Amino acid sequence: MPAIVGAVQVISVGSSGVFNIGDVYKIMPVSSAKTFAGAGSFNTGESLEIINKQNATNAIDQDTLDQPSILNL
């Protein structure tokens, strides 16, 4: 169903972002990423106490493809 859109101001769109106004059939941004992080890396909150004795992040990846994006057309 069509819509009437007033004034729109876009300051910025990120490198993997999509901006759309109006009717759309399919929006599929294609990207994939792998993140390696050690113990306690993504903890958030107030007054955290994180005790890690020894930490080693295994970044060795035996797979060739983890998240293929070849069929995302």
mmCIF file of the N, C-alpha and C atoms, coordinates in Angstrom:
data_MODEL
# 
_entry.id   MODEL 
# 
loop_
_atom_site.group_PDB 
_atom_site.id 
_atom_site.type_symbol 
_atom_site.label_atom_id 
_atom_site.label_alt_id 
_atom_site.label_comp_id 
_atom_site.label_asym_id 
_atom_site.label_entity_id 
_atom_site.label_seq_id 
_atom_site.pdbx_PDB_ins_code 
_atom_site.Cartn_x 
_atom_site.Cartn_y 
_atom_site.Cartn_z 
_atom_site.occupancy 
_atom_site.B_iso_or_equiv 
_atom_site.pdbx_formal_charge 
_atom_site.auth_seq_id 
_atom_site.auth_comp_id 
_atom_site.auth_asym_id 
_atom_site.auth_atom_id 
_atom_site.pdbx_PDB_model_num 
ATOM 1   N N  . MET A 1 1  ? 0.846  -1.169  0.000  1.00 0.00 ? 1  MET A N  1 
ATOM 2   C CA . MET A 1 1  ? 0.000  0.000   0.000  1.00 0.00 ? 1  MET A CA 1 
ATOM 3   C C  . MET A 1 1  ? 0.890  1.229   0.000  1.00 0.00 ? 1  MET A C  1 
ATOM 4   N N  . PRO A 1 2  ? 0.742  2.109   -0.947 1.00 0.00 ? 2  PRO A N  1 
ATOM 5   C CA . PRO A 1 2  ? 1.603  3.290   -1.030 1.00 0.00 ? 2  PRO A CA 1 
ATOM 6   C C  . PRO A 1 2  ? 1.409  4.218   0.172  1.00 0.00 ? 2  PRO A C  1 
ATOM 7   N N  . ALA A 1 3  ? 2.473  4.900   0.503  1.00 0.00 ? 3  ALA A N  1 
ATOM 8   C CA . ALA A 1 3  ? 2.446  5.839   1.619  1.00 0.00 ? 3  ALA A CA 1 
ATOM 9   C C  . ALA A 1 3  ? 2.976  7.176   1.155  1.00 0.00 ? 3  ALA A C  1 
ATOM 10  N N  . ILE A 1 4  ? 2.521  8.230   1.794  1.00 0.00 ? 4  ILE A N  1 
ATOM 11  C CA . ILE A 1 4  ? 3.030  9.572   1.530  1.00 0.00 ? 4  ILE A CA 1 
ATOM 12  C C  . ILE A 1 4  ? 4.041  9.886   2.615  1.00 0.00 ? 4  ILE A C  1 
ATOM 13  N N  . VAL A 1 5  ? 5.258  10.174  2.201  1.00 0.00 ? 5  VAL A N  1 
ATOM 14  C CA . VAL A 1 5  ? 6.345  10.429  3.134  1.00 0.00 ? 5  VAL A CA 1 
ATOM 15  C C  . VAL A 1 5  ? 6.723  11.894  3.022  1.00 0.00 ? 5  VAL A C  1 
ATOM 16  N N  . GLY A 1 6  ? 6.833  12.543  4.161  1.00 0.00 ? 6  GLY A N  1 
ATOM 17  C CA . GLY A 1 6  ? 7.238  13.946  4.183  1.00 0.00 ? 6  GLY A CA 1 
ATOM 18  C C  . GLY A 1 6  ? 8.731  14.094  4.019  1.00 0.00 ? 6  GLY A C  1 
ATOM 19  N N  . ALA A 1 7  ? 9.267  15.173  4.515  1.00 0.00 ? 7  ALA A N  1 
ATOM 20  C CA . ALA A 1 7  ? 10.696 15.451  4.404  1.00 0.00 ? 7  ALA A CA 1 
ATOM 21  C C  . ALA A 1 7  ? 11.495 14.445  5.216  1.00 0.00 ? 7  ALA A C  1 
ATOM 22  N N  . VAL A 1 8  ? 12.573 13.974  4.644  1.00 0.00 ? 8  VAL A N  1 
ATOM 23  C CA . VAL A 1 8  ? 13.453 13.006  5.301  1.00 0.00 ? 8  VAL A CA 1 
ATOM 24  C C  . VAL A 1 8  ? 14.870 13.523  5.206  1.00 0.00 ? 8  VAL A C  1 
ATOM 25  N N  . GLN A 1 9  ? 15.583 13.492  6.334  1.00 0.00 ? 9  GLN A N  1 
ATOM 26  C CA . GLN A 1 9  ? 16.983 13.892  6.343  1.00 0.00 ? 9  GLN A CA 1 
ATOM 27  C C  . GLN A 1 9  ? 17.808 12.707  6.813  1.00 0.00 ? 9  GLN A C  1 
ATOM 28  N N  . VAL A 1 10 ? 18.699 12.242  5.976  1.00 0.00 ? 10 VAL A N  1 
ATOM 29  C CA . VAL A 1 10 ? 19.579 11.132  6.316  1.00 0.00 ? 10 VAL A CA 1 
ATOM 30  C C  . VAL A 1 10 ? 20.971 11.699  6.518  1.00 0.00 ? 10 VAL A C  1 
ATOM 31  N N  . ILE A 1 11 ? 21.479 11.561  7.704  1.00 0.00 ? 11 ILE A N  1 
ATOM 32  C CA . ILE A 1 11 ? 22.819 12.070  7.998  1.00 0.00 ? 11 ILE A CA 1 
ATOM 33  C C  . ILE A 1 11 ? 23.868 11.100  7.474  1.00 0.00 ? 11 ILE A C  1 
ATOM 34  N N  . SER A 1 12 ? 23.714 9.835   7.789  1.00 0.00 ? 12 SER A N  1 
ATOM 35  C CA . SER A 1 12 ? 24.669 8.844   7.276  1.00 0.00 ? 12 SER A CA 1 
ATOM 36  C C  . SER A 1 12 ? 24.047 7.458   7.337  1.00 0.00 ? 12 SER A C  1 
ATOM 37  N N  . VAL A 1 13 ? 24.519 6.595   6.470  1.00 0.00 ? 13 VAL A N  1 
ATOM 38  C CA . VAL A 1 13 ? 24.138 5.192   6.463  1.00 0.00 ? 13 VAL A CA 1 
ATOM 39  C C  . VAL A 1 13 ? 25.429 4.400   6.526  1.00 0.00 ? 13 VAL A C  1 
ATOM 40  N N  . GLY A 1 14 ? 25.509 3.450   7.424  1.00 0.00 ? 14 GLY A N  1 
ATOM 41  C CA . GLY A 1 14 ? 26.731 2.676   7.597  1.00 0.00 ? 14 GLY A CA 1 
ATOM 42  C C  . GLY A 1 14 ? 27.069 1.844   6.372  1.00 0.00 ? 14 GLY A C  1 
ATOM 43  N N  . SER A 1 15 ? 28.256 1.289   6.375  1.00 0.00 ? 15 SER A N  1 
ATOM 44  C CA . SER A 1 15 ? 28.716 0.536   5.208  1.00 0.00 ? 15 SER A CA 1 
ATOM 45  C C  . SER A 1 15 ? 27.903 -0.722  4.968  1.00 0.00 ? 15 SER A C  1 
ATOM 46  N N  . SER A 1 16 ? 27.292 -1.276  6.005  1.00 0.00 ? 16 SER A N  1 
ATOM 47  C CA . SER A 1 16 ? 26.478 -2.473  5.817  1.00 0.00 ? 16 SER A CA 1 
ATOM 48  C C  . SER A 1 16 ? 25.003 -2.183  6.074  1.00 0.00 ? 16 SER A C  1 
ATOM 49  N N  . GLY A 1 17 ? 24.612 -0.926  6.024  1.00 0.00 ? 17 GLY A N  1 
ATOM 50  C CA . GLY A 1 17 ? 23.232 -0.551  6.289  1.00 0.00 ? 17 GLY A CA 1 
ATOM 51  C C  . GLY A 1 17 ? 22.422 -0.386  5.021  1.00 0.00 ? 17 GLY A C  1 
ATOM 52  N N  . VAL A 1 18 ? 21.110 -0.368  5.200  1.00 0.00 ? 18 VAL A N  1 
ATOM 53  C CA . VAL A 1 18 ? 20.182 -0.202  4.083  1.00 0.00 ? 18 VAL A CA 1 
ATOM 54  C C  . VAL A 1 18 ? 19.189 0.877   4.468  1.00 0.00 ? 18 VAL A C  1 
ATOM 55  N N  . PHE A 1 19 ? 18.938 1.819   3.555  1.00 0.00 ? 19 PHE A N  1 
ATOM 56  C CA . PHE A 1 19 ? 17.943 2.867   3.772  1.00 0.00 ? 19 PHE A CA 1 
ATOM 57  C C  . PHE A 1 19 ? 16.913 2.756   2.669  1.00 0.00 ? 19 PHE A C  1 
ATOM 58  N N  . ASN A 1 20 ? 15.648 2.677   3.046  1.00 0.00 ? 20 ASN A N  1 
ATOM 59  C CA . ASN A 1 20 ? 14.596 2.512   2.048  1.00 0.00 ? 20 ASN A CA 1 
ATOM 60  C C  . ASN A 1 20 ? 13.378 3.330   2.457  1.00 0.00 ? 20 ASN A C  1 
ATOM 61  N N  . ILE A 1 21 ? 12.772 3.971   1.474  1.00 0.00 ? 21 ILE A N  1 
ATOM 62  C CA . ILE A 1 21 ? 11.483 4.636   1.664  1.00 0.00 ? 21 ILE A CA 1 
ATOM 63  C C  . ILE A 1 21 ? 10.575 4.148   0.549  1.00 0.00 ? 21 ILE A C  1 
ATOM 64  N N  . GLY A 1 22 ? 9.421  3.633   0.905  1.00 0.00 ? 22 GLY A N  1 
ATOM 65  C CA . GLY A 1 22 ? 8.477  3.182   -0.111 1.00 0.00 ? 22 GLY A CA 1 
ATOM 66  C C  . GLY A 1 22 ? 8.322  1.681   -0.114 1.00 0.00 ? 22 GLY A C  1 
ATOM 67  N N  . ASP A 1 23 ? 7.614  1.204   -1.127 1.00 0.00 ? 23 ASP A N  1 
ATOM 68  C CA . ASP A 1 23 ? 7.353  -0.222  -1.245 1.00 0.00 ? 23 ASP A CA 1 
ATOM 69  C C  . ASP A 1 23 ? 8.625  -0.949  -1.671 1.00 0.00 ? 23 ASP A C  1 
ATOM 70  N N  . VAL A 1 24 ? 8.781  -2.122  -1.129 1.00 0.00 ? 24 VAL A N  1 
ATOM 71  C CA . VAL A 1 24 ? 9.965  -2.910  -1.444 1.00 0.00 ? 24 VAL A CA 1 
ATOM 72  C C  . VAL A 1 24 ? 9.593  -4.385  -1.410 1.00 0.00 ? 24 VAL A C  1 
ATOM 73  N N  . TYR A 1 25 ? 10.174 -5.157  -2.301 1.00 0.00 ? 25 TYR A N  1 
ATOM 74  C CA . TYR A 1 25 ? 9.920  -6.597  -2.331 1.00 0.00 ? 25 TYR A CA 1 
ATOM 75  C C  . TYR A 1 25 ? 10.890 -7.331  -1.413 1.00 0.00 ? 25 TYR A C  1 
ATOM 76  N N  . LYS A 1 26 ? 12.182 -7.059  -1.556 1.00 0.00 ? 26 LYS A N  1 
ATOM 77  C CA . LYS A 1 26 ? 13.173 -7.779  -0.770 1.00 0.00 ? 26 LYS A CA 1 
ATOM 78  C C  . LYS A 1 26 ? 14.384 -6.894  -0.553 1.00 0.00 ? 26 LYS A C  1 
ATOM 79  N N  . ILE A 1 27 ? 14.829 -6.800  0.676  1.00 0.00 ? 27 ILE A N  1 
ATOM 80  C CA . ILE A 1 27 ? 16.067 -6.098  1.002  1.00 0.00 ? 27 ILE A CA 1 
ATOM 81  C C  . ILE A 1 27 ? 16.976 -7.104  1.677  1.00 0.00 ? 27 ILE A C  1 
ATOM 82  N N  . MET A 1 28 ? 18.104 -7.375  1.073  1.00 0.00 ? 28 MET A N  1 
ATOM 83  C CA . MET A 1 28 ? 19.040 -8.347  1.633  1.00 0.00 ? 28 MET A CA 1 
ATOM 84  C C  . MET A 1 28 ? 20.467 -7.821  1.541  1.00 0.00 ? 28 MET A C  1 
ATOM 85  N N  . PRO A 1 29 ? 20.926 -7.075  2.524  1.00 0.00 ? 29 PRO A N  1 
ATOM 86  C CA . PRO A 1 29 ? 22.343 -6.719  2.511  1.00 0.00 ? 29 PRO A CA 1 
ATOM 87  C C  . PRO A 1 29 ? 23.171 -7.982  2.721  1.00 0.00 ? 29 PRO A C  1 
ATOM 88  N N  . VAL A 1 30 ? 24.240 -8.122  1.976  1.00 0.00 ? 30 VAL A N  1 
ATOM 89  C CA . VAL A 1 30 ? 25.042 -9.335  2.025  1.00 0.00 ? 30 VAL A CA 1 
ATOM 90  C C  . VAL A 1 30 ? 26.386 -9.007  2.658  1.00 0.00 ? 30 VAL A C  1 
ATOM 91  N N  . SER A 1 31 ? 26.628 -9.591  3.806  1.00 0.00 ? 31 SER A N  1 
ATOM 92  C CA . SER A 1 31 ? 27.927 -9.467  4.449  1.00 0.00 ? 31 SER A CA 1 
ATOM 93  C C  . SER A 1 31 ? 28.055 -10.580 5.475  1.00 0.00 ? 31 SER A C  1 
ATOM 94  N N  . SER A 1 32 ? 29.258 -10.908 5.802  1.00 0.00 ? 32 SER A N  1 
ATOM 95  C CA . SER A 1 32 ? 29.511 -11.891 6.859  1.00 0.00 ? 32 SER A CA 1 
ATOM 96  C C  . SER A 1 32 ? 30.805 -11.506 7.551  1.00 0.00 ? 32 SER A C  1 
ATOM 97  N N  . ALA A 1 33 ? 30.891 -11.826 8.819  1.00 0.00 ? 33 ALA A N  1 
ATOM 98  C CA . ALA A 1 33 ? 32.067 -11.475 9.602  1.00 0.00 ? 33 ALA A CA 1 
ATOM 99  C C  . ALA A 1 33 ? 32.291 -12.534 10.670 1.00 0.00 ? 33 ALA A C  1 
ATOM 100 N N  . LYS A 1 34 ? 33.518 -12.655 11.091 1.00 0.00 ? 34 LYS A N  1 
ATOM 101 C CA . LYS A 1 34 ? 33.857 -13.567 12.176 1.00 0.00 ? 34 LYS A CA 1 
ATOM 102 C C  . LYS A 1 34 ? 34.629 -12.771 13.222 1.00 0.00 ? 34 LYS A C  1 
ATOM 103 N N  . THR A 1 35 ? 34.234 -12.937 14.460 1.00 0.00 ? 35 THR A N  1 
ATOM 104 C CA . THR A 1 35 ? 34.851 -12.184 15.546 1.00 0.00 ? 35 THR A CA 1 
ATOM 105 C C  . THR A 1 35 ? 35.493 -13.146 16.533 1.00 0.00 ? 35 THR A C  1 
ATOM 106 N N  . PHE A 1 36 ? 36.732 -12.921 16.827 1.00 0.00 ? 36 PHE A N  1 
ATOM 107 C CA . PHE A 1 36 ? 37.431 -13.685 17.855 1.00 0.00 ? 36 PHE A CA 1 
ATOM 108 C C  . PHE A 1 36 ? 37.644 -12.773 19.044 1.00 0.00 ? 36 PHE A C  1 
ATOM 109 N N  . ALA A 1 37 ? 37.306 -13.246 20.231 1.00 0.00 ? 37 ALA A N  1 
ATOM 110 C CA . ALA A 1 37 ? 37.492 -12.442 21.434 1.00 0.00 ? 37 ALA A CA 1 
ATOM 111 C C  . ALA A 1 37 ? 37.777 -13.367 22.603 1.00 0.00 ? 37 ALA A C  1 
ATOM 112 N N  . GLY A 1 38 ? 38.537 -12.884 23.538 1.00 0.00 ? 38 GLY A N  1 
ATOM 113 C CA . GLY A 1 38 ? 38.897 -13.685 24.696 1.00 0.00 ? 38 GLY A CA 1 
ATOM 114 C C  . GLY A 1 38 ? 37.823 -13.664 25.767 1.00 0.00 ? 38 GLY A C  1 
ATOM 115 N N  . ALA A 1 39 ? 38.096 -14.321 26.855 1.00 0.00 ? 39 ALA A N  1 
ATOM 116 C CA . ALA A 1 39 ? 37.146 -14.428 27.955 1.00 0.00 ? 39 ALA A CA 1 
ATOM 117 C C  . ALA A 1 39 ? 36.879 -13.050 28.548 1.00 0.00 ? 39 ALA A C  1 
ATOM 118 N N  . GLY A 1 40 ? 35.614 -12.725 28.750 1.00 0.00 ? 40 GLY A N  1 
ATOM 119 C CA . GLY A 1 40 ? 35.233 -11.456 29.347 1.00 0.00 ? 40 GLY A CA 1 
ATOM 120 C C  . GLY A 1 40 ? 35.271 -10.282 28.403 1.00 0.00 ? 40 GLY A C  1 
ATOM 121 N N  . SER A 1 41 ? 35.349 -10.509 27.114 1.00 0.00 ? 41 SER A N  1 
ATOM 122 C CA . SER A 1 41 ? 35.492 -9.400  26.175 1.00 0.00 ? 41 SER A CA 1 
ATOM 123 C C  . SER A 1 41 ? 34.209 -8.617  25.959 1.00 0.00 ? 41 SER A C  1 
ATOM 124 N N  . PHE A 1 42 ? 33.068 -9.287  25.941 1.00 0.00 ? 42 PHE A N  1 
ATOM 125 C CA . PHE A 1 42 ? 31.812 -8.621  25.619 1.00 0.00 ? 42 PHE A CA 1 
ATOM 126 C C  . PHE A 1 42 ? 30.927 -8.406  26.842 1.00 0.00 ? 42 PHE A C  1 
ATOM 127 N N  . ASN A 1 43 ? 31.495 -8.370  28.012 1.00 0.00 ? 43 ASN A N  1 
ATOM 128 C CA . ASN A 1 43 ? 30.707 -8.119  29.224 1.00 0.00 ? 43 ASN A CA 1 
ATOM 129 C C  . ASN A 1 43 ? 30.354 -6.640  29.315 1.00 0.00 ? 43 ASN A C  1 
ATOM 130 N N  . THR A 1 44 ? 29.099 -6.356  29.644 1.00 0.00 ? 44 THR A N  1 
ATOM 131 C CA . THR A 1 44 ? 28.662 -4.980  29.834 1.00 0.00 ? 44 THR A CA 1 
ATOM 132 C C  . THR A 1 44 ? 27.898 -4.889  31.141 1.00 0.00 ? 44 THR A C  1 
ATOM 133 N N  . GLY A 1 45 ? 27.863 -3.703  31.708 1.00 0.00 ? 45 GLY A N  1 
ATOM 134 C CA . GLY A 1 45 ? 27.118 -3.497  32.940 1.00 0.00 ? 45 GLY A CA 1 
ATOM 135 C C  . GLY A 1 45 ? 27.888 -2.610  33.891 1.00 0.00 ? 45 GLY A C  1 
ATOM 136 N N  . GLU A 1 46 ? 27.297 -2.407  35.050 1.00 0.00 ? 46 GLU A N  1 
ATOM 137 C CA . GLU A 1 46 ? 27.924 -1.577  36.072 1.00 0.00 ? 46 GLU A CA 1 
ATOM 138 C C  . GLU A 1 46 ? 28.615 -2.456  37.094 1.00 0.00 ? 46 GLU A C  1 
ATOM 139 N N  . SER A 1 47 ? 29.755 -2.020  37.548 1.00 0.00 ? 47 SER A N  1 
ATOM 140 C CA . SER A 1 47 ? 30.554 -2.660  38.599 1.00 0.00 ? 47 SER A CA 1 
ATOM 141 C C  . SER A 1 47 ? 30.768 -4.150  38.348 1.00 0.00 ? 47 SER A C  1 
ATOM 142 N N  . LEU A 1 48 ? 31.376 -4.462  37.228 1.00 0.00 ? 48 LEU A N  1 
ATOM 143 C CA . LEU A 1 48 ? 31.709 -5.850  36.912 1.00 0.00 ? 48 LEU A CA 1 
ATOM 144 C C  . LEU A 1 48 ? 33.040 -6.223  37.548 1.00 0.00 ? 48 LEU A C  1 
ATOM 145 N N  . GLU A 1 49 ? 33.128 -7.433  37.986 1.00 0.00 ? 49 GLU A N  1 
ATOM 146 C CA . GLU A 1 49 ? 34.404 -7.965  38.450 1.00 0.00 ? 49 GLU A CA 1 
ATOM 147 C C  . GLU A 1 49 ? 34.661 -9.247  37.680 1.00 0.00 ? 49 GLU A C  1 
ATOM 148 N N  . ILE A 1 50 ? 35.632 -9.212  36.802 1.00 0.00 ? 50 ILE A N  1 
ATOM 149 C CA . ILE A 1 50 ? 35.941 -10.342 35.942 1.00 0.00 ? 50 ILE A CA 1 
ATOM 150 C C  . ILE A 1 50 ? 37.340 -10.824 36.282 1.00 0.00 ? 50 ILE A C  1 
ATOM 151 N N  . ILE A 1 51 ? 37.447 -12.080 36.637 1.00 0.00 ? 51 ILE A N  1 
ATOM 152 C CA . ILE A 1 51 ? 38.739 -12.657 36.994 1.00 0.00 ? 51 ILE A CA 1 
ATOM 153 C C  . ILE A 1 51 ? 39.033 -13.785 36.016 1.00 0.00 ? 51 ILE A C  1 
ATOM 154 N N  . ASN A 1 52 ? 40.025 -13.586 35.186 1.00 0.00 ? 52 ASN A N  1 
ATOM 155 C CA . ASN A 1 52 ? 40.469 -14.601 34.239 1.00 0.00 ? 52 ASN A CA 1 
ATOM 156 C C  . ASN A 1 52 ? 41.911 -14.960 34.570 1.00 0.00 ? 52 ASN A C  1 
ATOM 157 N N  . LYS A 1 53 ? 42.128 -16.182 34.945 1.00 0.00 ? 53 LYS A N  1 
ATOM 158 C CA . LYS A 1 53 ? 43.491 -16.597 35.306 1.00 0.00 ? 53 LYS A CA 1 
ATOM 159 C C  . LYS A 1 53 ? 44.381 -16.639 34.066 1.00 0.00 ? 53 LYS A C  1 
ATOM 160 N N  . GLN A 1 54 ? 44.124 -17.564 33.178 1.00 0.00 ? 54 GLN A N  1 
ATOM 161 C CA . GLN A 1 54 ? 44.865 -17.631 31.930 1.00 0.00 ? 54 GLN A CA 1 
ATOM 162 C C  . GLN A 1 54 ? 43.852 -17.643 30.805 1.00 0.00 ? 54 GLN A C  1 
ATOM 163 N N  . ASN A 1 55 ? 44.152 -16.889 29.770 1.00 0.00 ? 55 ASN A N  1 
ATOM 164 C CA . ASN A 1 55 ? 43.212 -16.762 28.669 1.00 0.00 ? 55 ASN A CA 1 
ATOM 165 C C  . ASN A 1 55 ? 43.966 -16.933 27.361 1.00 0.00 ? 55 ASN A C  1 
ATOM 166 N N  . ALA A 1 56 ? 43.411 -17.770 26.493 1.00 0.00 ? 56 ALA A N  1 
ATOM 167 C CA . ALA A 1 56 ? 43.979 -17.945 25.158 1.00 0.00 ? 56 ALA A CA 1 
ATOM 168 C C  . ALA A 1 56 ? 42.816 -18.106 24.194 1.00 0.00 ? 56 ALA A C  1 
ATOM 169 N N  . THR A 1 57 ? 42.753 -17.239 23.194 1.00 0.00 ? 57 THR A N  1 
ATOM 170 C CA . THR A 1 57 ? 41.686 -17.309 22.202 1.00 0.00 ? 57 THR A CA 1 
ATOM 171 C C  . THR A 1 57 ? 42.190 -18.113 21.011 1.00 0.00 ? 57 THR A C  1 
ATOM 172 N N  . ASN A 1 58 ? 41.487 -19.182 20.691 1.00 0.00 ? 58 ASN A N  1 
ATOM 173 C CA . ASN A 1 58 ? 41.864 -20.033 19.573 1.00 0.00 ? 58 ASN A CA 1 
ATOM 174 C C  . ASN A 1 58 ? 41.288 -19.442 18.291 1.00 0.00 ? 58 ASN A C  1 
ATOM 175 N N  . ALA A 1 59 ? 42.134 -18.874 17.467 1.00 0.00 ? 59 ALA A N  1 
ATOM 176 C CA . ALA A 1 59 ? 41.691 -18.255 16.220 1.00 0.00 ? 59 ALA A CA 1 
ATOM 177 C C  . ALA A 1 59 ? 42.012 -19.117 15.013 1.00 0.00 ? 59 ALA A C  1 
ATOM 178 N N  . ILE A 1 60 ? 42.368 -20.362 15.237 1.00 0.00 ? 60 ILE A N  1 
ATOM 179 C CA . ILE A 1 60 ? 42.655 -21.272 14.125 1.00 0.00 ? 60 ILE A CA 1 
ATOM 180 C C  . ILE A 1 60 ? 41.332 -21.821 13.619 1.00 0.00 ? 60 ILE A C  1 
ATOM 181 N N  . ASP A 1 61 ? 41.085 -21.645 12.337 1.00 0.00 ? 61 ASP A N  1 
ATOM 182 C CA . ASP A 1 61 ? 39.819 -22.070 11.748 1.00 0.00 ? 61 ASP A CA 1 
ATOM 183 C C  . ASP A 1 61 ? 40.097 -23.101 10.667 1.00 0.00 ? 61 ASP A C  1 
ATOM 184 N N  . GLN A 1 62 ? 39.589 -24.302 10.852 1.00 0.00 ? 62 GLN A N  1 
ATOM 185 C CA . GLN A 1 62 ? 39.826 -25.370 9.896  1.00 0.00 ? 62 GLN A CA 1 
ATOM 186 C C  . GLN A 1 62 ? 38.851 -25.327 8.723  1.00 0.00 ? 62 GLN A C  1 
ATOM 187 N N  . ASP A 1 63 ? 37.716 -24.637 8.878  1.00 0.00 ? 63 ASP A N  1 
ATOM 188 C CA . ASP A 1 63 ? 36.721 -24.582 7.821  1.00 0.00 ? 63 ASP A CA 1 
ATOM 189 C C  . ASP A 1 63 ? 37.145 -23.602 6.732  1.00 0.00 ? 63 ASP A C  1 
ATOM 190 N N  . THR A 1 64 ? 36.774 -23.909 5.514  1.00 0.00 ? 64 THR A N  1 
ATOM 191 C CA . THR A 1 64 ? 37.003 -22.972 4.421  1.00 0.00 ? 64 THR A CA 1 
ATOM 192 C C  . THR A 1 64 ? 35.911 -21.916 4.388  1.00 0.00 ? 64 THR A C  1 
ATOM 193 N N  . LEU A 1 65 ? 34.670 -22.356 4.502  1.00 0.00 ? 65 LEU A N  1 
ATOM 194 C CA . LEU A 1 65 ? 33.530 -21.451 4.516  1.00 0.00 ? 65 LEU A CA 1 
ATOM 195 C C  . LEU A 1 65 ? 32.698 -21.706 5.763  1.00 0.00 ? 65 LEU A C  1 
ATOM 196 N N  . ASP A 1 66 ? 32.451 -20.676 6.537  1.00 0.00 ? 66 ASP A N  1 
ATOM 197 C CA . ASP A 1 66 ? 31.608 -20.806 7.712  1.00 0.00 ? 66 ASP A CA 1 
ATOM 198 C C  . ASP A 1 66 ? 30.202 -20.314 7.444  1.00 0.00 ? 66 ASP A C  1 
ATOM 199 N N  . GLN A 1 67 ? 30.082 -19.231 6.738  1.00 0.00 ? 67 GLN A N  1 
ATOM 200 C CA . GLN A 1 67 ? 28.791 -18.609 6.490  1.00 0.00 ? 67 GLN A CA 1 
ATOM 201 C C  . GLN A 1 67 ? 28.759 -18.155 5.031  1.00 0.00 ? 67 GLN A C  1 
ATOM 202 N N  . PRO A 1 68 ? 28.529 -19.086 4.122  1.00 0.00 ? 68 PRO A N  1 
ATOM 203 C CA . PRO A 1 68 ? 28.579 -18.699 2.714  1.00 0.00 ? 68 PRO A CA 1 
ATOM 204 C C  . PRO A 1 68 ? 27.435 -17.761 2.353  1.00 0.00 ? 68 PRO A C  1 
ATOM 205 N N  . SER A 1 69 ? 27.744 -16.755 1.588  1.00 0.00 ? 69 SER A N  1 
ATOM 206 C CA . SER A 1 69 ? 26.732 -15.795 1.147  1.00 0.00 ? 69 SER A CA 1 
ATOM 207 C C  . SER A 1 69 ? 26.597 -15.811 -0.361 1.00 0.00 ? 69 SER A C  1 
ATOM 208 N N  . ILE A 1 70 ? 26.878 -16.953 -0.978 1.00 0.00 ? 70 ILE A N  1 
ATOM 209 C CA . ILE A 1 70 ? 26.881 -17.040 -2.432 1.00 0.00 ? 70 ILE A CA 1 
ATOM 210 C C  . ILE A 1 70 ? 25.474 -17.066 -2.999 1.00 0.00 ? 70 ILE A C  1 
ATOM 211 N N  . LEU A 1 71 ? 24.493 -17.589 -2.270 1.00 0.00 ? 71 LEU A N  1 
ATOM 212 C CA . LEU A 1 71 ? 23.137 -17.683 -2.788 1.00 0.00 ? 71 LEU A CA 1 
ATOM 213 C C  . LEU A 1 71 ? 22.244 -16.508 -2.365 1.00 0.00 ? 71 LEU A C  1 
ATOM 214 N N  . ASN A 1 72 ? 22.798 -15.534 -1.680 1.00 0.00 ? 72 ASN A N  1 
ATOM 215 C CA . ASN A 1 72 ? 22.032 -14.351 -1.285 1.00 0.00 ? 72 ASN A CA 1 
ATOM 216 C C  . ASN A 1 72 ? 22.055 -13.353 -2.423 1.00 0.00 ? 72 ASN A C  1 
ATOM 217 N N  . LEU A 1 73 ? 21.121 -13.472 -3.312 1.00 0.00 ? 73 LEU A N  1 
ATOM 218 C CA . LEU A 1 73 ? 21.075 -12.595 -4.477 1.00 0.00 ? 73 LEU A CA 1 
ATOM 219 C C  . LEU A 1 73 ? 20.109 -11.469 -4.259 1.00 0.00 ? 73 LEU A C  1 
# 
